Amino acid sequence: MASETAILVGVILPERPPEVEPLAELEGLAETAGVKVRGHLTQRRERPESATYLGKGKVEELRLLVEKAGADVVVFDNDLGAAQVRNLEKTLDVKVLDRTELILDIFAHRAQTYQARLAVELAQLEYAMPRLKRMWTHLSRQAQGGVGLRGPGEQQLEVDRRLALRRIRDLKDELGAIQRRKEREVAGRRERMTVSLVGYTNAGKSTLLNTLTGADVFVEDALFATLDTRTRRWQLPGWGPVLLSDTVGFIRDLPHHLIESFKATLEEARQADLLLHVADASNPAVLDQIAAAYRVLDEIGIREKDSLLVLNKIDALGERARLDALRNRYPNAIAISARTGRGLPELASAVSDALSRGFVDVDVEMGVENGRLMAYLAARGEVFSTLYHDSRVTIHCRLPQKHLGAIARDANVVVRPHVNGEVVVK
């Protein structure tokens, strides 16, 4: 869609939260896709018009706006049905895209790795399946006939539909295999504590990853600048090395097909010991963006995971009162600037405290010949004392609670809370 010009349209329904600039995000998406915006049109409705989504009068107003601006495309901030798209294109005589189609176009352009390209292709095909009739212009010339008399366009449609279904099946199989490999890969790193950056797109997650780890991952001031997970070693002050991962950014009404397709990419966040929810404090819509990110976390099943809210880009806040208002709304949030480094010591301290909540103080009793377990405890925890008694040894140590299950599987090993603990291992 590069170099095309567009009119942006939004139908604001009752369930949508009020916004000062309801089409600001859509404009950012359009610009990311390489489209030049020539105008805006909004309408508040109780429910969409079944034929054209917009009301009849607004459709005519949109037609005149398209004509005056010489626009090539109309982009809706809503998801349209195939019939609505056809009706609008017939009236407006220009291409009509909905929100999902625009986001899919951006993802297709941004996908760099093999896995990301597969995920985008799957999402595009699943989105397109109900809309296949729109995708083949030769259908308008197909022969008319009764039962048993089928036009060549309809025959071609059935062939294409079967090919698409076969490709969807193949993509799901391949992405499923990648998902299983990713799960094994992430599980294989469980001896290290892991922290995952999540949040709204363009909140500064990649910049924060670079600042904390000295990495050099790609950064751009654009929506969905990167789609792949990057994991780097972070030497956490007062703690030691942890693994820090950056993930694909979220957005309001992120298409379900994309969430499903990018499950393997989100595996790092799903398995992390701690989530850092990064939000752009300088964005006027930051409250809506935080809420939208939480909804996506709900959808992928990790909302209940231990997390810290990080208010980034405080160097770009004009008035101190705006930061004070955010702090009042989110008193436990950490305010930082990934670009200038402001607030990063406080962030490191908060992460250390949060990770410590996953540790337990225990006594592990075993046979003196169990050198492997002794080495395991020394490598994954902090050993305070070792007490030998005949053929048994008791090690007082502090280690991640997630390792207790593996330790206690040995029938000759006894694990007890050291002092007034609440951990019970059978």
C-alpha positions, 0 to 999 in steps of 0.5 A: 500500500506504499504511497497510497492516500487514504480517508480514515473512518471510525464508527464509535459504538457504545462499548468503546471507551471514550477517546480524545482522538478516536482515530489517532491510533488508526492514523499511526497504523496507516502511516506505519503501512506507508499510507498518507492520510488525507482526511477523517470521518467518525460517526457514533452509532448504537449499532453498525448499519448491516449493509454499509456499517455507516449510516446512509447519510455518512456513506454519502458524506464519505463518498464526497470526501473521497472524491474531494481528497482524491483518495485511493483507499478508505480504512475503517477502524472497525472490522467489516463483513465481506458484504459491507466491504463490497457495498462500500467499494461499489458506492465509493469506487475505491478500495476499502480496508478494515482494521484487521486487514491493515494490521495484517498488512503491517505484520506482513511487511515487518515479518523478518524471520521464517517463523514470523512469516509463517504466522502472518501467512496463517493469520492472513489466510484465516482472515481471508477465508470468509472473504474469498469471493471478494478476492477473485474479480473474475467471479463477476463474469461467471456464467449464470445457471441452475443446478449442475450448471456452474460458471468457471469462476465458481469452479475456480473459487472452490479450487482456491478454497481447497488450496487455502484450506490445505495451506492453513492445515500445513501452516498450523502443523509447521507452527505447532512443531515450532511451538513445541520446539520453543516450549522445550527451548524455554523449558531448558533455560529454567535454571535461570530466572527469566523476565519478559517485557510486554506491553503496548506497541511502541512503548519502548520495550526494545530500547529498554532491552538495549539499555539494560543488556547492552544489546543492539536490537532494532529500534524504530519509532513506529508501531510493530517495529519488530515481531520476533522475541529477542532474549538477552542476558541482564546482569541484574545489580545485587542479584546476578544474571537473569534472562530478559526477553522482548516480545511483540507489542500489543494493540487495542483489538489485536486480531484474534488470528494474530494472537493464535498465530504468534503463540510460539513467539509469546512463549517467552512471556508465558514461561517467564518468572516475571513480566515487566508491563512497559507503558508509554507514559507520554502518550495521551491514551496511556490509560487505554493502552494499559487496559488494552495490554491487560486484555491481551494478557488475559486472552493469552492466559498470563494475566495472573502472572507476577508483573510490574508496571513500568511507566516509560518515556517520562523524559517526554512528559511535558508537565509534572502533574501528568506523571503525578496523576499516573503515580496516583492511579498506579502507586506501585508502578516504576517510572523510568526513561529507557532513553536517558536511564532515569529510574533504572536503578529503582527498576532493578531494585523492584525486579530483584524484590519481585524475583525474590518472592519466588525463592524459599529458605529450605533444608535439603537432606540427602545421602552424602553420596548424592554429589549431583544434587549438591552441585545442583543446589550450589548452581541454582541457589545460595547455600548457607550451611552444610551439616554432615551426620553419619551417611546423611547431609543437610544443606540449608539453602535458598533457591527458586521454588520452581526447583523444589518439585524436581528435587523432591522426586528422589525418595531418598531426599527430604525437603523441609522449610528452614524457619516457619516456612509454608512450603510443603514438599511430599 
